[in-house]
């Protein structure tokens, strides 16, 4: 064999015609022991003698390429899920994957191992990372996640556009003490509600990697659960590269106390199936030392290291890294960023994800108005979340409506109070320079540079924006500045909480540092450095302009009002921070009341990362629409739906509770015991799973089944995937749902099919279970027979008493999924809470299916 120095093209690992496994073994054989160990860290070194470049594991692309500068920003995943359209979600993934490739072309250290999608189920709406997931239903989550992963991966049979890593394995959906808490899992919960969300993308070969979760599962770190990792690997047609979450290898020792030292931890992690250490940022030194220590102590063998490194090499080979001109994606460059087609797709994604929750006042679609008031903190503000890229442009709601209705006057009022803060020591007001670089007590009057707009984001969390600089007041510098473009950062520096003293003066607590704001003596500069309230400056607060009064004035003077409220994705619910409660903040309700009392032609437009409980403060909202934070085309996409240019298509993939009690306990993962999620909840939701209006009248006439009885399938360890189409094999049960559009407008209907289990089964089954769905477009007056199909094995529940093959291999398989005999109702309708037509399906079973 020729040496790499004389004939690089002759090296087997560079030969695209050879199998990935052969190429990886060849490359492994050429690496020294030191080089192999170094490759276990996220920052893998360059190996010049082999022409191997430096490598980084991991790139963020949750809903577009993130953290890499300008990129197309699509709606958050919880919004994409509202499309209920895997093929469309795959198209979004294709753009995200192509733009990651474009970033990689400009900087080879941009990894093609993409840490997306998140397929943890949205079992509880208080989870701080709710925006990152798709649905409370594990099979729908799995299907949509697989679609996005397929888009990222591409459909070239040989080379992957990127290698998606599913996050976060397993049982992770609380942020509070996330590395310390244990997600207690029965085998039933694991097999029915956790594992299925990950399986689809792996079985379909759409994902080639997994990120492990911070939490513990049944007391043991998720990072050291070999049975769970082996189960995931058993689903995939090829190898899976398993990466740690950031800092988690250290946490196994320091937070979770699961291993006595870092050498034992390194051994446990690798032997449990983890391949890549995301730890100590770009410094591989500690990881290398810990692995070497584990080898020296006999806790680990070099064969264990080789297995892990081989999987990482296979991942890199899949992306065409060593293929040269044979890489089909090698021609992607920075010119492929922000393409016109990507802009169009982003707009379509917003429009297709908008959900009309209610339209009792029949304000939709809008008539052509002469004037529109768009009010509230999100009236013309496009916000991005922690895992978003930098949009090339952004169109807010007011801008989108102004563009759609060029003859209408559009007035924006945010509802923020305009104030001036006077320093008692100097008698002067705080003032910001035009560039925001300086904030000091220098103004003699409450005007101009002394004016700040105060927005209440709920629960007393405030931001203050300078009218002089246009920037937010930030405590992240010393002295303080007013030049922040937005709320952001791992630790938010732009939020404050006020304490109002008995004499009416204010003191401001900077929430990012936990320090009180004070004016520095003599120079008058502002600093967040007071340790106690007594050290805080007590400002005299002068209200210059009432935000609610301005909202009311604008509403009264307009034909139509859009009240745009919701959350900032960096506040009150985000990574590291669960939501304090589920209610729409009182500050948002107050803006609604101010507008609604002045004009009854008002639409409540909620832009949020999660569901709200809509309390009495907005109970009179007759027309309510929801969208997730939609990215750069938020305003245009929403205007497309409000105007009627695009028929409403969005449907909730996550229930909106009528009462917080319906969501259950955030830290209790047994949804059956809590009667949580649409599968188990007996009481109607405010807006149910699958809900969304069409603005027409669609009636469900009947549902017919291809058979009225079926034998129970044999027990298994895996549920079949969710079936949404009617072209499945003969073993499928086919359902035909007759629907009619009795309205005068086109209807984009989502026909949903559920199993409703009898309540007297030996093992209590879910009250309702999504088994199929299909989108149909119905012209006015049209009747359609909509065909769907599902595998009867979808009705199975976990039975601990069944041992397949007469033995229990390990704790994870101590039982099986079994379909219990009984009379099931197969029901169809527009949501899980509205199933007007049904037919009985009788499941029979022999002794092998009896408990």
C-alpha positions in Angstrom: 0.0 0.0 0.0 1.3 3.4 -0.9 2.2 5.8 1.9 0.0 8.8 2.5 3.0 11.1 1.8 3.4 9.7 -1.7 -0.1 8.9 -2.8 -2.8 10.3 -0.5 -5.5 9.2 -2.9 -4.5 5.6 -2.4 -5.3 5.6 1.3 -8.4 3.5 1.9 -10.0 5.9 4.4 -10.0 8.5 1.6 -11.6 6.1 -0.9 -15.3 7.0 -1.3 -16.1 3.7 -2.9 -15.3 1.7 0.2 -17.8 1.1 3.0 -17.8 3.5 5.9 -16.8 0.8 8.3 -13.8 -0.3 6.2 -12.6 3.3 5.9 -13.0 4.0 9.6 -11.0 0.9 10.6 -8.3 1.9 8.2 -8.1 5.4 9.6 -8.1 4.0 13.2 -5.2 1.7 12.4 -3.1 4.7 11.3 -3.7 6.6 14.6 -1.4 6.5 17.5 -2.8 5.8 21.0 -2.3 9.4 21.9 -4.2 10.5 18.8 -7.1 8.1 19.5 -7.5 9.3 23.1 -7.4 12.9 22.0 -10.3 12.3 19.6 -12.6 11.5 22.5 -12.8 15.2 23.3 -15.1 17.6 21.4 -12.0 19.5 20.2 -10.2 16.8 18.2 -6.7 17.8 17.1 -5.2 18.2 13.6 -3.1 15.2 12.5 -0.8 16.7 9.8 0.9 13.5 8.8 -2.4 12.1 7.7 -3.9 15.3 6.4 -6.6 15.1 9.1 -7.9 18.6 10.0 -8.8 19.9 13.4 -12.4 19.0 14.3 -15.1 20.2 16.5 -18.1 18.1 17.6 -21.4 19.9 17.6 -23.2 22.7 15.8 -26.5 24.2 16.8 -29.3 24.2 14.2 -32.6 23.9 16.1 -34.7 25.9 13.7 -32.0 27.1 11.4 -28.2 27.4 11.6 -27.5 29.1 15.0 -24.7 30.9 16.8 -22.9 31.4 13.5 -24.0 34.8 12.4 -26.6 35.6 9.7 -28.8 32.6 8.8 -32.4 32.0 7.9 -34.5 31.9 11.1 -37.6 29.7 11.0 -40.3 29.4 13.6 -39.5 27.6 16.8 -39.9 23.8 16.7 -43.1 24.0 18.8 -44.4 26.3 16.0 -43.2 24.0 13.2 -45.0 21.2 14.9 -48.3 23.1 14.4 -48.0 22.5 10.7 -48.5 18.7 11.4 -46.7 18.2 8.1 -43.5 16.1 8.2 -42.8 16.7 4.5 -42.8 20.5 5.1 -40.7 20.2 8.2 -38.2 18.2 6.2 -37.9 21.1 3.7 -37.1 23.5 6.6 -34.4 21.0 7.7 -33.0 21.0 4.2 -32.4 24.8 4.4 -31.0 24.6 7.9 -28.6 21.8 6.8 -27.5 23.7 3.6 -26.8 26.8 5.6 -24.7 24.8 8.1 -22.8 23.5 5.1 -22.3 27.1 3.9 -20.9 28.1 7.3 -18.7 25.1 7.3 -17.3 26.1 3.9 -16.3 29.4 5.3 -14.9 27.9 8.5 -13.9 24.3 8.6 -14.3 24.2 12.4 -18.1 24.6 12.0 -19.1 21.1 12.8 -21.3 19.0 10.5 -22.4 17.1 13.6 -25.6 19.1 14.2 -27.1 19.0 17.7 -30.7 19.0 16.6 -33.6 18.1 16.7 -34.8 18.1 20.3 -37.2 15.1 20.5 -38.0 15.2 24.3 -41.8 15.2 24.6 -43.6 18.4 25.7 -45.2 16.6 28.6 -45.4 19.7 30.8 -45.8 23.3 29.5 -43.8 24.7 32.4 -40.6 23.2 31.0 -38.3 26.1 30.3 -37.2 24.6 27.0 -40.7 24.0 25.7 -40.0 26.0 22.5 -37.4 23.4 21.5 -39.6 20.4 21.3 -42.5 19.4 19.0 -45.4 17.8 20.8 -46.7 16.1 23.9 -47.4 13.0 21.9 -44.2 10.9 21.6 -45.0 9.4 18.2 -45.9 12.7 16.6 -42.7 14.1 18.2 -40.7 11.2 16.7 -42.3 11.7 13.3 -41.7 15.4 13.1 -38.2 15.1 14.6 -37.3 12.4 12.0 -38.5 14.7 9.3 -36.4 17.6 10.4 -33.4 15.3 10.9 -33.9 13.9 7.4 -33.8 17.4 6.0 -30.6 18.1 7.9 -29.1 14.8 6.8 -30.2 14.9 3.1 -31.3 12.0 1.0 -28.0 11.2 -0.8 -27.5 7.5 -0.1 -23.7 7.9 0.5 -22.9 11.3 1.9 -24.7 13.1 4.7 -25.3 16.8 4.4 -25.0 16.9 8.2 -25.2 14.3 10.9 -28.1 15.2 13.2 -27.8 14.4 16.9 -31.1 13.8 18.7 -31.4 15.6 22.0 -31.6 14.8 24.9 -31.5 11.1 25.7 -33.5 10.4 28.0 -36.4 11.6 30.1 -35.4 15.3 30.3 -38.0 18.0 30.6 -37.3 20.1 33.6 -34.7 22.8 34.0 -34.8 23.4 37.8 -31.8 21.5 39.2 -31.6 19.6 35.9 -28.3 17.9 36.6 -29.4 16.8 40.1 -33.0 15.7 39.6 -33.9 12.1 38.9 -36.7 11.4 36.3 -38.4 8.5 37.9 -39.5 6.1 35.1 -41.6 3.0 35.2 -40.9 0.6 32.3 -44.4 1.6 31.1 -43.6 5.3 30.9 -40.2 4.5 29.2 -41.6 2.3 26.5 -44.9 4.1 25.9 -44.0 7.8 26.2 -40.2 8.3 26.2 -38.4 5.9 23.9 -40.8 6.2 20.9 -39.9 9.9 20.5 -36.3 8.9 19.6 -36.9 5.8 17.7 -38.3 7.0 14.4 -35.3 9.2 13.4 -32.9 6.4 14.2 -34.8 3.6 12.5 -35.2 5.7 9.4 -31.5 6.4 9.3 -32.2 10.2 9.5 -30.1 10.7 12.6 -26.6 9.4 13.2 -25.9 10.8 16.7 -27.5 11.3 20.1 -26.8 13.7 22.9 -27.2 12.4 26.4 -29.3 14.2 29.0 -28.1 16.1 32.1 -30.6 14.4 34.4 -30.6 11.1 36.2 -33.0 8.4 35.3 -34.2 6.3 38.2 -31.3 7.6 40.2 -28.5 6.9 37.7 -27.0 9.5 35.5 -28.5 9.3 32.0 -24.9 9.5 30.8 -24.1 6.2 32.4 -27.0 4.0 31.4 -25.5 1.3 29.0 -28.9 -0.5 28.5 -30.6 2.7 27.3 -27.8 3.5 25.0 -27.7 0.0 23.6 -31.4 0.1 23.0 -31.0 3.3 20.9 -28.2 1.7 19.0 -30.2 -1.4 18.3 -32.7 0.8 16.3 -30.2 2.4 13.9 -29.1 0.8 10.6 -25.6 2.2 11.1 -23.4 3.3 14.0 -24.4 6.1 16.4 -22.0 8.7 17.7 -23.0 9.4 21.3 -22.0 12.9 22.6 -22.3 14.3 26.1 -24.1 17.4 27.0 -21.8 20.3 27.9 -20.1 19.8 31.2 -22.0 16.6 32.0 -19.0 14.3 32.3 -17.7 16.5 35.2 -21.2 16.6 36.7 -21.2 12.9 37.1 -18.6 13.4 39.8 -19.3 16.9 41.2 -23.1 17.2 41.1 -24.4 13.7 40.9 -21.7 12.0 43.1 -22.2 8.9 41.0 -18.5 8.2 40.6 -15.7 8.7 43.1 -13.4 10.6 40.8 -13.0 11.7 37.2 -11.0 8.6 36.2 -13.8 6.3 37.3 -16.3 8.7 35.6 -14.4 8.6 32.3 -14.4 4.8 32.4 -18.1 4.6 33.3 -19.0 7.1 30.5 -17.1 5.3 27.8 -18.1 1.8 28.8 -21.7 3.0 29.0 -21.5 3.9 25.3 -20.6 7.6 25.3 -18.1 8.5 22.6 -17.4 12.2 22.8 -16.7 14.4 25.9 -18.3 17.9 25.7 -16.4 19.2 28.6 -14.0 22.0 29.5 -14.9 23.9 26.3 -12.1 23.6 23.8 -9.5 22.4 26.3 -9.0 18.6 25.8 -6.3 18.4 28.6 -8.5 17.3 31.5 -10.4 14.7 29.4 -7.2 13.2 28.1 -5.7 13.0 31.6 -8.9 11.4 33.0 -9.0 8.7 30.2 -5.3 8.0 30.6 -5.8 7.7 34.3 -8.6 5.2 33.8 -6.5 3.2 31.4 -3.6 3.1 33.8 -5.8 2.0 36.7 -7.3 -0.8 34.6 -10.8 0.8 34.7 -10.8 1.0 30.9 -9.1 -0.9 28.1 -7.8 0.5 24.8 -10.4 -1.6 23.0 -13.1 0.5 24.7 -11.5 3.7 23.5 -11.1 2.3 20.0 -14.9 1.5 19.8 -15.7 5.0 20.7 -13.2 6.6 18.3 -14.4 4.3 15.5 -17.9 5.6 15.8 -16.7 9.2 15.8 -14.6 8.5 12.7 -17.6 6.9 11.0 -19.6 10.0 11.7 -16.9 12.2 10.1 -16.5 9.9 7.1 -20.3 10.0 6.5 -20.1 13.8 5.9 -17.6 13.4 3.0 -14.8 15.0 5.0 -12.2 12.8 3.4 -13.8 12.5 -0.1 -12.4 15.6 -1.8 -14.3 16.5 -5.0 -16.5 13.4 -4.5 -18.5 15.2 -1.7 -21.8 16.1 -3.3 -22.3 19.0 -0.9 -18.8 20.4 -1.4 -20.1 23.1 -3.8 -22.2 24.8 -1.1 -20.7 28.2 -0.2 -21.7 31.4 1.6 -23.6 32.4 -1.5 -26.2 29.8 -0.5 -27.1 31.7 2.7 -30.3 33.7 2.8 -31.5 32.5 -0.6 -34.7 34.0 -2.0 -36.3 30.5 -1.7 -35.3 30.3 1.9 -37.0 33.6 2.6 -40.2 32.3 0.9 -40.0 29.1 2.9 -39.6 31.0 6.2 -42.7 33.1 5.4 -44.7 30.0 4.5 -43.5 28.3 7.7 -44.9 31.1 9.8 -48.3 31.2 8.0 -48.7 27.4 8.2 -47.9 27.4 11.9 -50.4 30.1 13.0 -53.2 28.6 15.0 -56.6 30.3 15.2 -57.6 29.4 18.7 -60.9 31.2 18.8 -63.0 33.4 16.5 -66.3 33.9 18.3 -66.4 37.6 17.1 -65.9 36.6 13.5 -63.2 39.2 12.9 -61.2 36.9 10.7 -60.3 37.3 7.9 -59.9 41.0 8.2 -61.9 43.3 6.0 -59.7 46.0 4.4 -59.4 48.5 7.3 -58.7 52.2 7.1 -56.7 52.1 10.3 -55.1 49.5 12.5 -53.7 49.8 16.0 -51.1 47.2 16.8 -50.4 47.3 20.5 -48.5 45.4 23.1 -44.8 44.6 23.7 -44.7 42.4 20.6 -46.5 44.9 18.4 -43.5 45.2 16.1 -40.8 43.4 17.9 -39.3 40.2 16.4 -37.6 38.2 19.2 -35.2 35.2 18.8 -34.4 32.5 21.3 -31.2 31.0 22.7 -30.8 28.5 19.8 -31.7 30.9 16.9 -29.4 32.4 14.4 -29.1 36.0 13.5 -31.9 36.8 11.0 -30.8 38.7 7.9 -33.8 41.0 8.4 -37.0 40.9 10.5 -40.5 41.9 9.8 -42.7 42.5 12.9 -46.5 42.3 13.1 -47.1 46.0 12.6 -44.8 46.1 9.6 -46.4 43.0 8.1 -49.8 44.4 8.4 -48.7 47.8 7.0 -47.2 46.0 4.0 -50.4 44.0 3.5 -52.7 47.0 3.8 -50.7 49.9 2.3 -53.7 52.2 2.3 -54.3 51.8 6.0 -52.7 53.8 8.7 -50.9 51.6 11.2 -50.2 52.9 14.6 -47.9 51.1 17.1 -48.1 51.4 20.9 -46.1 49.0 23.0 -48.0 49.6 26.3 -44.7 50.6 27.9 -44.7 53.5 30.4 -42.3 56.3 29.6 -40.6 57.4 32.8 -37.7 59.5 34.1 -35.7 58.6 37.2 -34.4 61.3 39.4 -31.3 60.8 41.6 -32.1 62.3 45.0 -28.4 63.1 45.8 -27.8 65.3 42.8 -31.4 66.3 42.0 -30.8 65.3 38.3 -32.4 62.7 36.1 -30.7 59.7 34.6 -29.8 60.3 31.0 -28.3 58.1 28.3 -26.0 59.3 25.6 -27.0 58.9 22.0 -24.9 55.8 21.6 -25.9 54.4 24.9 -22.3 54.2 26.1 -22.9 56.4 29.1 -25.8 56.5 31.6 -25.5 59.1 34.3 -27.4 61.5 36.5 -27.0 64.6 34.4 -30.3 65.7 33.0 -32.1 68.7 34.5 -35.5 67.9 33.0 -37.6 64.9 32.4 -37.3 65.0 28.6 -35.2 63.8 25.7 -32.2 61.8 26.9 -33.8 61.3 30.3 -36.7 59.2 29.0 -36.9 55.5 29.4 -39.7 53.1 28.2 -40.4 50.5 30.8 -41.9 47.1 29.7 -43.2 44.6 32.2 -42.8 41.1 30.9 -44.7 39.6 33.8 -44.1 38.9 37.4 -42.4 42.2 37.8 -39.5 41.5 35.3 -38.8 44.8 33.7 -36.7 46.1 30.8 -35.9 49.8 30.4 -35.2 51.1 26.9 -33.6 54.5 26.4 -35.4 56.8 24.0 -32.1 58.5 23.2 -30.1 55.5 22.3 -32.8 53.0 21.4 -30.9 50.5 23.5 -31.8 48.6 26.6 -30.3 49.4 30.0 -27.8 46.7 30.9 -26.1 45.8 34.1 -23.5 43.6 32.3 -20.9 46.4 32.2 -19.4 48.7 34.8 -20.5 51.4 34.7 -23.8 50.6 33.2 -24.8 51.4 29.6 -28.0 51.6 27.6 -26.8 50.0 24.3 -28.1 46.5 24.4 -30.1 45.6 21.2 -32.1 42.9 22.9 -32.5 40.8 26.0 -30.0 37.9 25.6 -27.0 36.0 26.8 -26.5 32.9 28.9 -27.0 35.2 31.9 -29.5 37.9 31.0 -28.1 41.4 31.8 -31.0 43.6 30.7 -33.7 42.8 33.3 -34.6 44.5 36.5 -37.1 44.3 39.4 -38.3 47.4 41.2 -39.0 47.8 44.8 -41.4 50.6 45.5 -40.8 52.2 48.9 -43.6 53.7 51.1 -42.8 57.2 49.9 -43.2 56.1 46.2 -39.5 56.0 45.3 -38.0 53.1 43.4 -35.0 50.9 43.9 -33.9 48.7 41.0 -32.5 45.2 41.4 -30.4 44.0 38.5 -31.5 40.4 38.1 -28.5 39.1 36.2 -26.1 39.9 39.1 -28.5 40.1 42.0 -27.1 43.5 42.8 -28.9 46.8 43.4 -28.5 49.8 41.1 -26.8 52.8 42.6 -25.5 56.2 41.4 -21.8 56.6 41.9 -21.0 59.6 44.1 -19.6 62.8 42.4 -19.5 61.4 38.9 -23.2 60.4 38.7 -22.5 57.2 36.7 -24.8 54.2 37.2 -23.6 50.8 38.5 -25.2 47.5 39.6 -23.1 46.9 42.7 -25.3 47.3 45.8 -25.2 44.2 47.9 -28.2 45.2 50.1 -31.3 47.2 49.5 -30.0 49.9 51.9 -27.2 50.5 49.4 -29.5 51.0 46.4 -30.3 54.5 45.2 -34.0 55.4 45.8 -35.0 57.1 42.6 -38.0 59.5 42.3 -39.9 58.0 39.4 -41.8 60.4 37.2 -44.5 59.0 34.8 -44.2 61.0 31.6 -46.5 59.0 29.5 -48.9 56.1 30.5 -48.5 53.1 28.2 -52.0 51.8 28.9 -53.5 55.2 28.2 -51.6 55.3 24.9 -52.9 51.9 24.0 -56.5 52.9 24.8 -56.1 56.1 22.7 -54.7 54.2 19.7 -57.4 51.5 20.0 -60.2 54.0 20.1 -59.0 55.8 17.0 -58.6 52.7 14.9 -61.0 50.4 12.9 -59.2 47.3 14.2 -56.9 46.4 17.0 -54.3 43.7 17.2 -53.0 43.1 20.7 -49.7 41.4 20.5 -48.5 39.9 23.7 -46.5 36.9 24.8 -43.0 36.1 26.2 -39.5 37.1 25.5 -37.7 33.7 24.9 -34.9 34.7 27.3 -37.2 35.4 30.2 -39.4 33.4 32.6 -38.8 30.1 30.8 -35.7 29.1 28.9 -32.7 26.8 29.2 -31.8 26.7 32.9 -35.1 28.3 34.0 -38.5 26.7 34.2 -41.6 28.9 34.1 -42.8 30.3 37.4 -46.4 29.5 36.4 -48.6 28.9 33.4 -50.8 32.0 33.4 -50.7 34.8 30.8 -48.9 37.6 32.8 -51.2 40.2 34.3 -49.2 42.9 32.5 -50.2 41.4 29.2 -53.8 41.1 30.3 -53.8 44.7 31.3 -52.8 45.7 27.8 -55.6 43.6 26.4 -58.1 45.2 28.7 -57.0 48.7 27.8 -57.4 48.0 24.1 -60.6 45.9 24.4 -62.4 48.5 26.5 -61.7 51.1 23.9 -62.5 49.1 20.8 -64.4 45.8 20.7 -62.9 44.9 17.3 -59.8 43.6 18.9 -57.8 40.4 18.2 -55.6 38.9 20.8 -52.4 37.7 19.1 -50.2 35.6 21.3 -46.6 35.1 20.3 -45.0 32.7 22.7 -42.8 29.7 23.2 -45.4 27.8 25.1 -49.1 27.5 26.0 -50.7 29.8 28.5 -53.6 29.4 30.9 -55.8 32.3 29.8 -57.4 33.7 33.0 -60.3 36.0 33.6 -58.2 39.0 32.5 -58.7 38.0 28.8 -61.8 35.9 29.1 -63.7 38.4 26.8 -61.2 37.8 24.0 -63.5 36.5 21.2 -60.8 36.2 18.6 -57.5 34.7 19.7 -54.6 33.5 17.5 -51.3 32.0 18.5 -47.9 31.6 16.9 -44.6 30.7 18.2 -41.7 33.1 17.8 -41.6 32.9 14.0 -38.3 34.4 13.1 -37.6 36.8 10.3 -41.0 36.5 8.6 -43.2 36.6 11.7 -45.1 39.7 10.6 -45.7 38.7 7.0 -46.7 35.2 7.9 -49.2 36.3 10.5 -50.6 38.9 8.2 -51.1 36.3 5.5 -53.5 34.4 7.9 -55.2 37.4 9.5 -56.0 38.8 6.0 -57.3 35.6 4.6 -54.6 35.4 1.9 -53.6 32.0 3.5 -56.3 29.8 5.0 -55.5 28.9 8.6 -53.6 25.6 8.8 -52.0 25.5 12.2 -53.1 23.0 14.8 -51.8 22.6 18.3 -49.4 19.8 18.9 -49.5 20.6 22.6 -52.7 21.1 24.7 -53.4 24.5 26.3 -54.7 23.8 29.9 -57.9 25.3 31.2 -56.4 25.1 34.7 -52.7 24.6 35.8 -53.7 21.4 37.6 -54.3 19.7 34.2 -50.6 19.9 33.6 -49.7 18.0 36.8 -46.4 18.2 38.6 -43.4 19.3 36.6 -41.1 16.8 38.4 -43.4 13.8 38.2 -42.8 12.0 34.9 -45.7 9.5 35.4 -48.3 11.2 33.2 -50.7 8.3 33.6 -50.8 8.7 37.4 -51.2 12.4 37.1 -53.7 12.2 34.2 -51.5 14.6 32.3 -51.3 15.2 28.5 -54.2 14.6 26.1 -53.7 10.9 26.5 -54.8 10.7 30.1 -56.6 14.0 31.0 -60.3 13.5 31.6 -61.4 17.2 31.7 -61.6 19.3 28.6 -58.7 21.6 27.8 -59.1 25.2 27.0 -57.6 24.4 23.6 -57.0 20.7 23.0 -54.3 18.8 21.3 -55.0 19.1 17.6 -57.2 22.1 17.9 -57.2 25.0 15.4 -60.0 26.7 13.5 -60.4 26.8 9.7 -62.7 29.9 9.4 -65.1 27.6 7.6 -67.6 25.0 8.9 -66.3 21.5 8.5 -68.6 18.7 9.6 -67.6 15.1 10.3 -70.2 12.8 8.9 -69.0 9.3 9.6 -66.0 7.0 10.0 -65.9 3.5 8.5 -63.3 0.8 9.3 -62.0 -1.9 7.0 -62.8 -4.4 9.7 -64.8 -4.5 12.8 -62.6 -7.0 14.6 -59.0 -7.9 14.7 -56.9 -10.4 16.7 -54.5 -8.9 19.1 -51.0 -8.7 17.6 -48.2 -10.6 19.3 -46.5 -8.8 22.2 -43.4 -6.8 21.2 -40.9 -4.4 22.7 -41.6 -1.6 20.2 -44.7 0.3 19.2 -45.1 0.7 15.4 -44.6 4.2 14.1 -47.4 6.7 13.8 -49.2 6.1 10.5 -50.6 9.2 8.8 -51.4 7.9 5.3 -53.6 5.1 3.9 -51.1 3.2 1.7 -49.8 0.8 4.4 -49.8 -2.9 4.1 -52.7 -5.3 4.4 -52.1 -5.8 8.1 -53.2 -2.2 8.7 -56.6 -1.2 9.7 -58.0 1.3 7.2 -60.3 4.1 8.3 -62.4 6.2 6.0 -63.6 9.5 7.5 -66.2 11.5 5.6 -65.9 15.2 6.0 -67.8 18.1 4.4 -67.0 21.8 4.2 -70.3 23.4 4.8 -68.9 26.9 4.8 -68.2 29.5 2.2 -64.4 29.5 2.4 -61.7 27.1 1.6 -60.9 24.9 4.6 -57.5 23.4 5.4 -58.6 20.6 7.7 -56.5 18.2 9.8 -58.5 15.0 10.0 -57.4 13.2 13.2 -58.0 9.6 14.2 -57.9 8.4 17.8 -58.3 5.2 19.7 -60.6 5.5 22.7 -59.9 2.6 25.0 -62.5 1.0 27.3 -62.0 2.0 30.9 -62.3 -1.5 32.3 -59.2 -3.1 30.8 -57.0 -5.0 33.2 -54.2 -2.5 32.5 -55.6 1.0 32.3 -55.0 2.3 28.8 -54.7 5.9 27.7 -58.2 7.5 27.4 -57.4 8.5 23.9 -54.4 7.9 21.6 -53.6 9.5 18.3 -53.3 6.7 15.7 -53.4 8.7 12.5 -54.0 12.1 10.8 -54.1 13.6 7.4 -54.3 17.1 6.0 -56.9 17.8 3.4 -57.9 21.0 1.5 -61.7 21.3 1.1 -63.4 23.7 -1.3 -66.7 25.2 -0.2 -69.4 22.6 -0.3 -66.9 19.8 -0.9 -67.3 16.3 0.7 -64.3 14.1 0.9 -63.7 10.6 2.0 -60.4 10.8 3.8 -58.5 7.6 4.2 -56.1 6.8 7.0 -54.5 3.6 8.3 -52.9 2.4 11.5 -51.4 -0.8 12.8 -53.5 -2.3 15.6 -50.2 -2.8 17.6 -50.4 1.0 18.2 -53.0 0.1 20.9 -50.5 -1.8 23.0 -49.7 -0.9 26.7 -46.7 -2.1 28.6 -47.3 -5.3 30.6 -44.6 -6.2 33.2 -45.8 -9.7 33.4 -44.9 -10.7 29.8 -41.5 -12.1 29.1 -40.7 -12.4 25.4 -38.9 -15.6 24.5 -39.5 -16.8 28.0 -36.7 -14.8 29.5 -35.7 -11.4 30.7 -32.5 -10.2 29.1 -32.1 -7.0 31.2 -34.1 -4.6 33.3 -35.2 -2.6 30.3 -37.0 -5.5 28.7 -38.7 -7.0 31.8 -42.1 -7.0 30.1 -43.6 -6.2 26.7 -46.1 -4.1 24.9 -49.4 -6.0 24.6 -52.7 -5.2 23.0 -55.4 -6.1 25.4 -58.6 -7.6 24.1 -61.7 -5.4 24.3 -64.1 -3.1 22.5 -62.2 0.0 21.4 -63.8 3.1 19.8 -61.9 4.4 16.8 -63.0 8.1 16.6 -62.3 11.0 14.3 -62.6 14.7 14.6 -60.8 18.0 14.6 -59.1 17.6 18.0 -58.5 15.2 20.8 -61.4 16.8 22.7 -63.8 16.9 19.8 -64.4 13.4 18.2 -67.9 13.4 16.8 -67.8 10.2 14.9 -66.6 6.7 15.9 -66.8 3.0 15.2 -66.2 0.1 17.4 -63.1 -2.1 16.8 -63.2 -5.3 18.8 -59.8 -6.8 19.6 -59.8 -10.5 20.4 -57.0 -12.4 22.0 -55.9 -15.9 22.9 -54.3 -17.0 26.2 -50.9 -15.6 25.1 -52.4 -12.1 25.3 -54.2 -12.5 28.6 -52.5 -11.0 31.6 
